[in-house]
Amino acid sequence: MKISEQWLREWADPNVDTGGLAEQLTMAGLEVDSVEPCGVALDGVVVAKVLERNPHPDADRLSLCSVDAGQKKPLQVVCGASNVRAGGFYPLATIGAELPGGLKIEQSTIRGQESFGMLCSTAELGLGESAGGLLELGEGEEPGAGIADLLGLDDHIIDLDLTPNRADCFSILGVARDVAAVNLLEFSEPAVNGIGAELDDIVSISLKAGDACPVFAGRVVKGIAPDAVTPLWLRERLRRSGLRALHPVVDITNYVMLELGQPMHGYDLALLNGTVTARMAKKGEKLSLLDGQEVELSKDVLVIADDKAAIGMAGIMGGNKTAVGSTTTDVFLESAYFSPAAIAGRARRYGLHTDASLRFERGVDFNGQLRAIERATELLVQIAGGKAGPVTEVRNDKHMPSRAAVELRRERLEKILGVSIPDDDVESMLERLGFQVAKSDSGWSVIPTSARFDIAIEEDLVEEVVRLYGYDQVPEEPQQVSATLASASEARVSMGRARMLLADRGYQEAITYSFVDPGRQQALLGEAADVELVNPISAEQSVMRRSLWPGLLQAVTVNCSRQQGRVRLFEVGVIFNSQANEIIEEEVIAGIAWGHLLPEQWGADNRGAKAGGLFDIKSDIEALISLTGDAESVTFNAAEHAALRPGMTARIERAGQTIGWLGELHPRLVQQWDISPAPVLFELLPEAGLVARLPAFRPVSRFPSVRRDLAILVDETITAAELLEAARDAAGALLQDVWVFDVYTGDNIERGLKSVALGLILQETSRTLTELEIEGAVNAVIERISGKFNASIRE
């Protein structure tokens, strides 16, 4: 939220400079994102009154203006603005002035006529977008007065990054109360001069959704001037808060929202039909909004309607049909309280983000509606004239929020903060925030203000106390705690150990969003029932992830765009699947490898410059599985997966159960994600994949081991895992280890076959093996592999 420092200091003016004020706000929990000057100095730009306006003799679109700029005699200025008029007051950049953007004003001749300066628009002064003409100043200003002084440009715009719990600070009122509380200033809300009813006109109000809208106040104001102009001071405050001036009614309701935190809306009374009702939308009901788009409403959307149709999305945006315009003379002002639950998520669903929805979905003061409507009436009558009718308020007390007392124990406060604060100071801090405080034997009973929805438990009050006491005043003392460490089970590999291994092998841990783009997820994992979010951050993050791969791919994409040459990431997280109307959560460990296998160096062959391949990453998974002490039970079997390249995909299995996947990203997705070369991905279910075999002591044999090598000719479709499994089964207890140390295809090997070289280690723990036993074990392996796979020994 952006606020003007000058405006804030009108409500609470501490004896600190701008930097000190920003520091105070940040330390009070209202983080200051930035502090910017509200405008440039504008030396040489003065107030000028147009005395005469005549057509330019040689240009249809130009005017010759005689202006009073506070000098001895009027100046002639050539102007092309359509809204310049005799008697009007405008900014004049005199000769020698330099405007934002580097434009230096000089005496010039335009179409044969001399011009001694330039009448300026807001854009030319660097004060925001131009509304299509010169900046019109108030009547009666002193010609020659500096425009910077008139506009109060000696000001700063403070941009606050407010957390969702501090909805009360989306207003000058809320921020000023905190500033006053921090600086021990007396604070009282400025009085609103109520406008008495001069008319009997009212608009009937009905609440058909009392739980969503328990308070609705309205007021008719008739006879406003259709040509009324929002005064400069109000337009400037809107600009410094990031809003544009549009129409006096709109500008006033926006101003009251910024000042008091209560969003409002103004309707053209002539366009309303009968009773104004707060109700839920009808299924399929359509509404044309102020921004021009037409939306089809869901039944859970709260609307404001008249007797004919919906005229606005409650708390989000008004309808175009009843909007105020240049011919509006009679208005109906709305000031209502909408519950956060009724507003939250609706704006994002329709791609809308408004200042009203920002406040309502966090919660506004449910006792502030009458004050806001009185303030808006006061400003409207002052600026545009007119007469007001009585205020109509309809309430549903059954659904009004309640303010229950929250207990704060003295002992608990001291235990959390680690410092003892005198009772009187605690009471003073809470009372300065507007809370009702009653002392009790153990501490205090506190009733928060109606604007503070975030105060619900004891710790909330502790936070309020330490905010005002000062975080920097809490002494730094090391805390001592006792902890009982639980024993780690040897039946499972811990996630901590798995993380360490992957980090040791060059991976970095990533933490990605649990919500992902539904389109990309379905392209990656195939059509399936996604778990949809009721209140998504955005349309691109509207479903829960069914795999960790979407987030990891996004991370690699970002790194690719930043010219990284090698990325290794892993993540341990939860995935969400919908089965039979039930959400199933599973913890998985997943990884992605892209780019060079090794950093480039002079002492290695060119392997380092090549992309890491499927089998390089397979070795990482095997190392991970080897932590279980039961790697032999895990196999990698060729399979198909929607996200992975055919022929480069393996299903990881243990005892016939799928425990994970490994493969190269499918070429279709490589193009879609714009990643080249294709990365390799893996995913493993720790629940089944990292179950460990309990270690058992086995002495090292003092008898020699024997190695035998076999070169086997076998069909190229037979996997190494199948050969190893057959060898283990055939050799029996004598086999201590078996592995593949070579695979060869090419010369002297028949097409369709391959030569796989196995290394066997045979050993007996109680004696030296005889040659007969060795040959028996080796022959058993040969017979098993030959019979099972139609293989032969390569001579």
C-alpha positions in Angstrom: 0.0 0.0 0.0 1.3 3.5 -0.9 0.7 6.4 1.4 1.7 10.0 1.4 4.0 11.0 4.3 2.3 14.4 4.5 -1.1 12.9 4.8 0.1 10.4 7.4 1.6 13.2 9.5 -1.7 15.1 9.5 -3.0 12.2 11.6 0.2 11.3 13.6 3.3 13.5 13.4 6.2 11.9 15.3 9.4 13.9 15.9 11.5 11.8 13.5 12.6 12.4 9.9 11.4 10.4 6.9 14.1 7.7 7.4 13.3 7.4 11.1 9.6 7.1 10.3 10.3 4.3 7.8 12.4 2.5 10.3 9.7 2.8 13.0 7.1 1.4 10.6 9.3 -1.6 9.6 10.1 -2.4 13.2 6.4 -2.2 14.1 5.7 -4.9 11.6 4.6 -2.7 8.7 7.5 -3.3 6.4 8.5 -0.4 4.2 9.4 -1.5 0.7 10.5 1.8 -0.6 10.4 5.6 0.1 10.3 7.7 -3.0 9.9 11.5 -3.6 6.4 12.3 -4.8 7.7 14.5 -7.6 10.6 16.6 -8.9 11.4 20.1 -7.8 9.7 21.8 -10.8 11.8 25.0 -10.4 10.4 27.7 -12.8 6.9 26.1 -13.0 4.3 28.6 -11.6 0.6 29.1 -11.4 -0.7 31.0 -14.4 -4.2 32.5 -15.1 -5.4 32.5 -18.7 -6.7 36.0 -19.4 -7.6 35.6 -23.0 -7.7 32.7 -25.4 -7.7 33.4 -29.2 -7.4 31.1 -32.2 -3.9 30.7 -33.7 -4.0 32.5 -37.1 -2.1 29.8 -38.9 -3.1 26.6 -37.0 -6.6 25.2 -36.4 -5.6 23.2 -33.3 -3.5 25.8 -31.6 -4.5 28.7 -29.4 -2.9 32.0 -28.5 -3.2 32.5 -24.8 -2.5 35.7 -22.8 -1.5 34.5 -19.3 -0.9 36.2 -16.0 2.2 34.5 -14.4 2.7 37.0 -11.7 5.1 39.2 -13.8 4.7 42.9 -14.7 2.9 42.1 -17.9 1.0 39.2 -19.4 2.9 36.6 -21.4 1.9 35.1 -24.8 1.9 31.3 -24.8 1.0 29.0 -27.7 -1.1 26.1 -26.5 -2.5 23.0 -28.2 -4.6 21.7 -25.3 -8.4 21.5 -25.9 -9.3 22.2 -22.3 -7.6 25.6 -22.0 -10.1 28.4 -21.4 -10.1 32.1 -20.4 -10.3 32.4 -16.6 -8.7 29.0 -16.0 -5.6 28.4 -13.8 -2.9 26.1 -15.1 0.8 25.3 -14.5 3.1 27.4 -16.6 6.7 26.3 -17.3 8.5 29.6 -17.7 11.6 30.2 -19.9 14.6 28.4 -18.3 12.6 25.8 -16.5 13.6 22.1 -17.0 10.8 19.5 -16.9 11.1 15.8 -16.1 12.5 14.0 -19.1 15.1 16.7 -19.8 12.8 19.2 -21.7 14.2 22.7 -21.3 11.8 25.5 -21.9 13.0 28.3 -24.2 11.4 31.2 -26.0 10.2 29.8 -29.3 8.3 30.6 -32.4 5.4 28.2 -33.3 3.8 28.7 -36.6 4.9 32.3 -36.7 3.8 33.2 -33.2 6.1 33.7 -30.3 5.6 31.6 -27.2 7.1 32.6 -23.8 6.6 29.3 -21.9 4.5 26.2 -21.9 1.2 25.4 -20.2 1.6 21.9 -18.8 -0.3 18.6 -18.2 0.2 16.2 -15.4 2.3 14.0 -17.6 4.6 16.8 -18.6 5.1 17.6 -14.9 6.0 14.0 -14.2 2.9 13.7 -12.0 1.2 10.7 -13.6 -0.7 10.1 -16.8 -2.5 13.0 -18.5 -6.3 12.9 -18.5 -6.3 14.5 -21.9 -5.4 18.1 -21.4 -3.8 20.7 -19.1 -3.7 20.2 -15.3 -6.5 22.4 -14.0 -5.7 24.2 -10.8 -8.2 25.6 -8.3 -9.9 28.9 -8.9 -8.4 31.9 -7.1 -4.8 30.6 -6.8 -2.1 33.3 -6.8 -0.5 33.7 -10.3 3.2 33.3 -10.1 3.1 31.0 -7.0 5.5 28.0 -7.3 3.6 24.9 -8.4 5.7 22.7 -6.2 4.5 24.6 -3.1 0.9 24.6 -4.3 0.9 20.9 -4.9 2.9 20.1 -1.7 5.6 18.2 -3.7 7.9 18.3 -0.7 6.5 14.9 0.2 7.4 11.2 0.1 5.5 8.2 -1.0 5.9 5.3 1.5 5.2 1.9 0.0 4.2 -0.6 2.7 4.4 -4.4 2.1 1.6 -5.4 4.5 1.1 -8.9 5.7 -2.4 -10.4 5.3 -3.1 -10.2 9.0 -2.8 -6.4 9.1 -5.9 -5.5 7.0 -6.5 -2.6 9.4 -3.4 -0.8 8.0 -4.8 -0.6 4.4 -5.8 2.9 5.5 -4.3 6.1 6.8 -6.3 5.6 10.0 -4.7 2.2 10.7 -1.2 3.2 10.0 -1.5 6.4 11.9 -2.8 4.6 15.0 0.3 2.4 15.0 2.6 5.4 14.5 1.0 7.2 17.4 1.2 4.1 19.6 4.9 3.6 18.9 5.7 7.3 19.6 3.5 7.6 22.7 1.4 10.2 20.9 -2.2 11.1 21.8 -4.4 9.7 19.1 -8.0 10.3 18.4 -9.8 9.7 15.1 -10.6 13.0 13.3 -14.2 14.0 13.7 -16.5 13.6 10.7 -18.9 16.4 10.2 -22.2 14.7 9.7 -24.5 16.1 7.0 -28.1 16.3 8.1 -30.9 15.0 5.9 -32.4 17.7 3.7 -34.4 15.2 1.7 -36.8 12.3 2.5 -35.6 10.2 -0.4 -34.3 6.7 0.4 -33.6 3.5 -1.4 -34.9 0.3 0.2 -32.3 -2.2 1.2 -32.7 -5.9 1.6 -30.3 -8.6 3.0 -31.0 -12.0 1.5 -27.5 -13.3 2.4 -27.1 -12.0 6.0 -24.2 -14.3 6.7 -22.2 -12.8 3.8 -23.4 -9.2 4.3 -24.6 -8.5 7.8 -24.4 -4.7 7.5 -25.5 -2.5 4.6 -25.8 1.2 4.8 -26.9 3.5 2.0 -27.7 7.1 1.3 -29.2 9.2 -1.5 -27.6 12.5 -2.5 -29.4 14.4 -5.2 -28.6 17.5 -7.2 -24.8 17.2 -7.5 -23.3 19.3 -10.3 -22.6 17.1 -13.3 -19.6 19.3 -14.3 -18.0 19.2 -10.8 -14.3 18.7 -10.8 -12.4 16.8 -8.2 -10.2 19.3 -6.4 -6.4 19.2 -6.9 -5.6 18.3 -3.3 -7.8 15.2 -3.5 -6.5 14.2 -6.9 -2.9 14.5 -5.6 -3.6 12.3 -2.6 -5.1 9.7 -4.9 -2.1 9.8 -7.2 0.3 9.4 -4.4 -1.6 6.4 -3.3 -1.4 4.8 -6.7 -5.0 5.7 -7.9 -6.2 7.8 -10.9 -8.8 10.5 -10.6 -11.9 9.4 -12.6 -15.1 11.2 -11.5 -15.9 13.1 -8.3 -18.1 10.4 -6.9 -15.6 7.7 -7.6 -12.7 9.8 -6.4 -14.5 10.5 -3.1 -15.3 6.9 -2.4 -11.7 5.9 -3.2 -10.4 8.7 -0.9 -12.6 7.5 2.0 -11.4 3.9 1.4 -7.7 5.1 1.6 -8.5 7.3 4.7 -10.7 5.0 6.7 -10.2 1.6 5.2 -13.9 1.1 4.2 -14.4 0.5 0.5 -17.6 2.1 -0.9 -19.5 2.4 -4.2 -21.6 5.0 -5.8 -24.5 4.2 -8.1 -26.3 6.6 -10.5 -29.7 6.8 -8.8 -31.6 7.3 -12.1 -30.3 3.8 -13.3 -31.4 1.9 -10.2 -34.7 -0.1 -10.3 -36.4 -0.5 -6.9 -34.9 -2.2 -3.9 -31.1 -2.8 -3.6 -30.5 -6.3 -2.4 -27.4 -8.2 -1.2 -27.9 -11.8 -2.4 -26.1 -14.8 -3.9 -25.9 -14.9 -7.7 -28.2 -17.1 -9.6 -26.6 -19.9 -11.6 -25.6 -18.6 -15.0 -26.4 -15.0 -14.2 -24.3 -12.6 -16.3 -23.0 -9.2 -15.3 -21.2 -6.5 -17.3 -18.5 -4.9 -15.1 -17.0 -1.5 -14.9 -13.9 -2.6 -16.7 -16.0 -3.7 -19.7 -15.8 -7.4 -19.4 -18.9 -9.6 -19.0 -18.7 -12.4 -16.5 -20.9 -15.4 -15.8 -21.5 -15.7 -12.1 -21.3 -18.8 -9.9 -23.9 -19.4 -7.2 -21.4 -18.8 -4.5 -20.7 -15.2 -5.6 -22.3 -12.5 -3.6 -23.9 -9.7 -5.7 -25.6 -6.4 -5.2 -28.8 -6.4 -7.2 -31.9 -4.2 -7.9 -35.3 -5.5 -8.8 -34.2 -6.4 -12.3 -30.7 -7.8 -12.2 -27.3 -7.9 -10.5 -25.7 -4.5 -10.6 -22.3 -5.4 -9.0 -20.0 -8.1 -7.6 -20.2 -7.3 -3.9 -16.8 -6.2 -2.5 -15.1 -6.6 -5.9 -16.4 -4.4 -8.7 -19.5 -2.6 -9.6 -21.6 -3.1 -12.7 -21.4 -0.9 -15.8 -25.2 -0.5 -16.0 -25.5 1.7 -12.9 -22.1 3.5 -13.2 -21.9 7.2 -12.5 -21.0 9.4 -15.5 -20.8 12.9 -16.9 -24.6 13.4 -16.7 -25.1 12.0 -13.2 -26.9 14.3 -10.9 -28.3 11.9 -8.3 -26.4 9.1 -6.6 -26.9 6.3 -4.1 -23.9 5.7 -1.9 -23.2 2.1 -0.6 -21.2 1.3 2.5 -21.4 -2.3 3.6 -19.5 -5.0 5.5 -18.9 -8.2 3.5 -17.5 -11.2 5.4 -14.0 -12.3 4.3 -15.2 -15.8 3.6 -17.8 -14.5 1.1 -15.2 -12.5 -0.9 -12.0 -14.5 -0.7 -11.0 -16.2 -4.0 -13.9 -14.8 -6.0 -11.9 -11.9 -7.5 -9.0 -14.2 -8.6 -11.5 -16.7 -10.0 -12.6 -14.0 -12.5 -9.1 -12.6 -13.1 -9.9 -9.4 -11.1 -7.8 -7.6 -8.5 -9.3 -4.5 -7.0 -8.5 -2.3 -4.0 -12.0 -3.2 -2.6 -11.4 -7.0 -2.8 -8.0 -6.7 -1.3 -9.5 -5.1 1.8 -12.7 -7.1 2.1 -11.1 -10.5 1.7 -8.8 -9.7 4.6 -11.5 -8.1 6.7 -12.6 -4.5 7.3 -13.9 -2.8 10.4 -17.4 -4.1 10.8 -18.4 -0.9 12.8 -17.0 1.6 10.3 -19.8 1.7 7.7 -21.8 4.7 9.0 -18.6 6.8 9.6 -17.5 6.1 6.1 -20.9 7.1 4.5 -21.0 10.3 6.6 -17.4 11.2 5.5 -18.2 10.5 1.8 -21.4 12.6 2.1 -19.5 15.5 3.7 -16.9 15.5 0.8 -19.5 15.0 -2.0 -21.7 17.9 -0.8 -18.6 20.1 -0.3 -17.1 19.3 -3.8 -20.1 18.7 -6.0 -23.0 20.3 -4.1 -26.4 18.5 -3.7 -28.7 17.6 -0.8 -28.6 14.4 1.2 -31.3 12.1 2.3 -31.3 10.1 5.6 -28.8 7.2 6.1 -30.5 3.9 5.8 -28.8 1.0 7.6 -29.9 -2.6 7.6 -28.2 -5.1 10.0 -28.4 -8.8 10.7 -27.1 -9.0 14.2 -27.2 -12.8 14.2 -24.3 -12.9 11.7 -22.3 -9.9 13.0 -18.7 -10.8 14.0 -18.1 -10.9 17.7 -15.1 -9.5 19.7 -14.4 -12.0 22.5 -11.9 -11.1 25.2 -8.4 -12.6 24.9 -6.5 -13.4 28.1 -2.9 -12.4 28.3 -1.0 -13.9 31.2 1.9 -12.0 32.8 3.9 -15.2 33.2 3.3 -16.2 29.6 4.3 -12.8 28.3 7.6 -12.9 30.2 8.3 -16.5 29.2 7.9 -15.8 25.4 9.8 -12.5 25.4 12.5 -13.4 27.9 12.1 -9.9 29.4 9.9 -8.5 32.2 7.8 -5.5 31.2 6.1 -3.4 33.9 2.3 -3.9 34.1 1.5 -0.3 33.5 3.6 -0.3 30.4 1.8 -3.3 29.0 -1.6 -1.8 29.7 -0.5 1.5 28.1 0.7 -0.2 24.9 -2.5 -2.2 24.5 -4.7 0.9 25.2 -2.8 3.0 22.7 -3.8 0.5 20.1 -7.5 1.1 20.9 -8.0 -2.2 22.8 -10.2 -2.4 25.9 -8.0 -3.7 28.8 -9.1 -5.0 32.1 -6.5 -6.2 34.7 -6.8 -9.6 36.3 -4.9 -11.6 38.9 -2.8 -13.4 36.3 -2.5 -10.6 33.7 -5.1 -8.8 31.5 -8.3 -9.5 29.7 -8.2 -7.7 26.4 -11.0 -6.9 23.8 -9.5 -5.9 20.4 -11.0 -3.2 18.2 -13.5 -4.2 15.6 -10.8 -3.6 12.9 -8.3 -6.1 14.3 -9.5 -9.5 13.1 -6.0 -10.9 13.6 -6.2 -10.7 17.4 -7.6 -14.1 18.5 -5.1 -15.8 20.8 -2.7 -15.0 23.6 0.3 -15.0 21.3 -1.3 -12.3 19.1 -1.3 -10.0 22.2 2.3 -10.9 23.0 3.2 -9.8 19.4 1.4 -6.5 19.9 3.3 -5.8 23.1 6.7 -6.6 21.6 6.0 -4.5 18.5 5.5 -1.4 20.6 8.2 -2.3 23.2 10.7 -2.8 20.3 12.2 -6.0 19.0 15.6 -4.3 19.3 15.0 -3.7 23.0 14.6 -7.5 23.8 18.0 -8.6 25.2 19.9 -11.3 23.2 20.3 -14.3 25.5 21.0 -17.9 24.4 18.1 -20.1 25.2 18.6 -23.4 26.9 16.3 -26.3 26.3 16.3 -30.0 27.1 15.5 -32.4 24.4 15.1 -36.2 24.4 16.4 -37.7 21.2 14.5 -40.6 19.7 16.4 -43.5 18.4 16.5 -43.8 14.6 15.1 -47.0 13.1 17.5 -49.1 11.1 14.6 -50.5 9.1 14.4 -47.4 7.0 16.9 -45.0 5.4 16.2 -41.6 6.9 15.4 -38.7 4.6 18.4 -36.8 6.1 20.8 -39.5 5.0 19.2 -39.6 1.5 19.6 -35.8 1.2 23.2 -36.0 2.3 24.0 -38.6 -0.3 22.5 -36.7 -3.2 24.2 -33.5 -2.0 27.5 -35.4 -2.0 26.8 -36.5 -5.6 26.5 -32.9 -6.8 22.7 -32.3 -6.4 21.2 -29.3 -4.7 18.0 -29.5 -2.8 15.0 -27.5 -4.1 11.7 -26.6 -2.6 9.0 -25.9 -5.2 5.4 -24.9 -5.0 2.8 -27.7 -4.2 0.4 -26.0 -6.7 1.1 -26.1 -10.4 -0.3 -25.3 -13.8 -3.0 -27.8 -14.7 -2.3 -27.7 -18.4 1.4 -28.4 -18.0 0.8 -31.1 -15.4 -1.6 -32.9 -17.7 0.9 -32.6 -20.6 3.6 -34.1 -18.4 1.6 -36.8 -16.6 -1.4 -37.5 -18.8 -5.1 -36.9 -18.2 -6.1 -37.7 -14.6 -8.2 -36.1 -11.9 -6.3 -33.1 -10.5 -6.9 -31.9 -6.9 -8.2 -28.4 -7.6 -7.7 -25.4 -5.3 -10.8 -23.6 -4.1 -8.8 -20.3 -3.7 -5.8 -20.5 -6.1 -3.0 -17.9 -6.2 -3.4 -17.7 -10.0 -4.8 -19.8 -12.9 -1.2 -21.0 -13.4 -1.1 -22.4 -9.9 -4.6 -23.8 -9.5 -4.1 -27.5 -8.9 -2.0 -29.6 -6.5 0.9 -31.4 -7.9 0.7 -35.1 -8.8 4.5 -35.3 -9.2 7.5 -33.2 -8.2 8.6 -33.0 -11.8 6.7 -29.9 -12.9 8.3 -27.8 -10.2 11.8 -29.2 -10.9 11.4 -28.7 -14.6 10.3 -25.1 -14.0 13.4 -24.6 -11.8 15.7 -25.9 -14.6 14.0 -23.7 -17.2 14.8 -20.6 -15.0 18.4 -21.7 -14.7 18.7 -22.3 -18.4 17.4 -18.8 -19.1 20.2 -17.5 -16.8 22.9 -19.3 -18.8 23.7 -22.0 -16.2 25.5 -24.9 -17.9 24.9 -27.7 -15.3 21.9 -28.2 -13.0 21.4 -31.0 -10.6 18.3 -30.7 -8.3 16.4 -32.9 -6.0 13.4 -32.4 -3.8 11.7 -34.3 -1.0 8.0 -33.5 -0.9 4.4 -34.6 -0.9 2.3 -35.3 -4.0 -1.5 -35.3 -4.2 -3.7 -37.7 -6.1 -7.5 -38.0 -6.2 -8.9 -41.5 -5.9 -12.6 -42.2 -5.4 -13.3 -38.7 -4.1 -10.4 -39.0 -1.6 -7.1 -37.1 -1.6 -4.1 -39.4 -1.3 -0.9 -37.8 -0.1 2.4 -39.5 -0.7 6.0 -38.5 0.1 8.4 -38.8 -2.8 12.0 -38.0 -3.5 12.6 -36.8 -7.1 15.5 -35.3 -9.0 16.5 -33.8 -12.3 19.9 -33.6 -14.1 20.6 -31.4 -17.0 23.7 -30.1 -18.7 27.4 -31.1 -18.4 28.2 -34.3 -16.6 31.3 -32.8 -15.1 32.8 -29.3 -15.0 35.1 -28.7 -18.0 38.8 -29.2 -17.2 42.1 -29.8 -19.0 43.0 -33.1 -17.5 40.0 -35.2 -18.5 38.7 -36.5 -21.8 35.7 -34.9 -23.4 33.2 -36.8 -21.2 32.9 -33.8 -18.9 31.6 -31.6 -21.7 28.9 -34.1 -22.6 25.4 -34.0 -21.1 24.9 -36.4 -18.2 23.1 -39.5 -19.6 20.5 -41.9 -18.4 23.0 -44.4 -17.0 25.0 -41.6 -15.2 21.8 -40.7 -13.3 20.9 -44.4 -12.8 24.2 -44.7 -10.8 23.0 -41.9 -8.5 19.7 -43.8 -7.8 21.6 -47.1 -7.3 23.8 -45.3 -4.8 20.7 -44.1 -3.0 19.1 -47.5 -3.0 22.4 -49.1 -1.8 21.9 -47.3 1.5 19.2 -49.9 2.2 21.7 -52.8 2.1 19.4 -54.6 -0.2 20.1 -53.2 -3.6 20.0 -56.6 -5.2 16.2 -56.7 -4.8 15.7 -53.6 -6.9 15.5 -53.8 -10.7 15.3 -51.3 -13.5 12.8 -52.6 -16.2 12.1 -51.0 -19.6 8.6 -49.4 -19.6 6.6 -46.5 -20.9 5.7 -43.2 -19.1 3.8 -40.3 -20.6 6.5 -37.8 -19.5 9.6 -39.9 -20.6 11.2 -40.7 -23.9 10.3 -44.2 -25.3 13.3 -46.5 -25.1 15.0 -44.3 -22.5 12.5 -45.1 -19.6 12.9 -47.5 -16.7 10.4 -48.5 -14.1 12.1 -49.1 -10.8 10.7 -52.2 -9.1 11.2 -54.1 -5.9 9.6 -57.5 -5.5 7.2 -56.7 -8.3 6.1 -53.4 -6.8 6.8 -50.1 -8.6 8.8 -47.8 -6.4 9.9 -45.2 -8.9 10.7 -44.1 -12.4 13.8 -43.0 -14.3 14.1 -41.6 -17.8 14.9 -38.9 -20.3 12.3 -36.2 -20.8 10.0 -36.9 -23.8 11.0 -34.9 -27.0 7.5 -33.4 -27.1 8.0 -31.9 -23.7 11.6 -30.9 -24.3 10.2 -28.6 -27.0 7.3 -27.4 -24.9 9.5 -26.5 -21.9 12.2 -25.2 -24.2 15.0 -27.2 -22.5 17.9 -28.6 -24.6 19.4 -31.1 -24.3 16.8 -33.2 -22.7 17.1 -33.6 -18.9 17.0 -36.9 -17.1 14.4 -37.2 -14.3 13.8 -39.7 -11.5 11.2 -40.2 -8.8 11.3 -42.7 -5.9 8.8 -43.6 -3.3 10.7 -43.7 0.0 8.0 -45.6 1.8 8.7 -48.6 -0.4 12.0 -47.8 -2.0 14.1 -46.9 1.1 13.1 -49.8 3.3 16.4 -51.1 4.7 17.6 -54.7 5.4 18.6 -54.9 9.0 22.4 -55.2 9.2 23.7 -58.6 10.4 27.3 -59.3 11.4 29.3 -61.5 9.0 33.0 -62.0 9.6 35.5 -61.4 6.9 36.6 -64.8 5.6 40.3 -65.7 6.0 40.1 -68.0 3.0 40.8 -66.8 -0.5 38.2 -65.7 -2.9 38.2 -66.6 -6.6 37.2 -64.5 -9.6 35.7 -65.9 -12.8 34.7 -63.9 -15.8 32.0 -64.9 -18.3 31.4 -63.3 -21.7 27.8 -64.2 -22.7 26.2 -63.8 -26.1 22.6 -63.0 -25.6 19.7 -61.3 -27.3 20.0 -57.5 -27.2 16.6 -57.2 -25.5 17.7 -59.1 -22.4 18.6 -56.7 -19.6 21.7 -56.9 -17.5 19.4 -57.0 -14.4 17.9 -60.3 -15.7 21.3 -61.8 -16.2 22.5 -60.8 -12.8 19.4 -62.2 -11.1 19.8 -65.5 -12.9 23.5 -65.7 -11.9 22.7 -65.1 -8.3 20.0 -67.8 -8.2 22.2 -70.4 -9.9 25.5 -69.9 -8.0 23.9 -70.1 -4.6 25.7 -69.3 -1.3 29.2 -69.5 -2.8 28.6 -66.3 -4.9 29.7 -63.3 -3.0 29.4 -60.7 -5.7 28.4 -60.4 -9.4 28.5 -57.4 -11.7 28.6 -56.4 -15.4 31.9 -55.0 -16.4 31.5 -54.8 -20.2 28.8 -54.7 -22.9 29.9 -55.0 -26.5 28.2 -54.9 -29.9 29.8 -54.6 -33.3 32.4 -56.5 -35.2 32.2 -60.3 -34.9 28.8 -60.0 -33.0 25.8 -61.2 -34.9 23.1 -58.5 -35.5 20.5 -58.6 -32.7 22.9 -60.0 -30.1 25.2 -58.4 -27.6 28.2 -59.6 -25.5 27.7 -59.0 -21.8 30.7 -59.7 -19.6 30.0 -60.8 -16.0 32.4 -60.8 -13.1 31.8 -63.4 -10.4 33.5 -63.6 -7.0 33.2 -67.0 -5.3 34.2 -67.7 -1.7 33.6 -70.0 1.2 33.9 -68.6 4.8 35.0 -71.9 6.4 37.5 -73.3 3.9 39.3 -72.9 0.6 37.2 -73.7 -2.4 38.2 -76.7 -4.5 38.4 -76.4 -8.3 35.5 -78.8 -8.6 33.3 -76.5 -6.5 34.3 -73.5 -8.5 33.6 -75.1 -11.8 30.3 -76.4 -10.5 29.1 -72.9 -9.5 30.3 -71.4 -12.8 28.7 -74.1 -14.9 25.5 -73.7 -12.9 25.4 -70.0 -13.9 26.2 -70.9 -17.5 23.4 -73.5 -17.7 20.9 -71.2 -16.1 21.6 -68.3 -18.3 21.8 -70.5 -21.5 18.6 -72.3 -20.7 16.6 -69.3 -19.6 17.7 -66.8 -22.3 18.9 -69.0 -25.1 22.4 -67.6 -24.6 25.9 -68.9 -25.3 29.4 -68.4 -24.0 31.4 -66.2 -26.3 34.7 -67.9 -27.2 
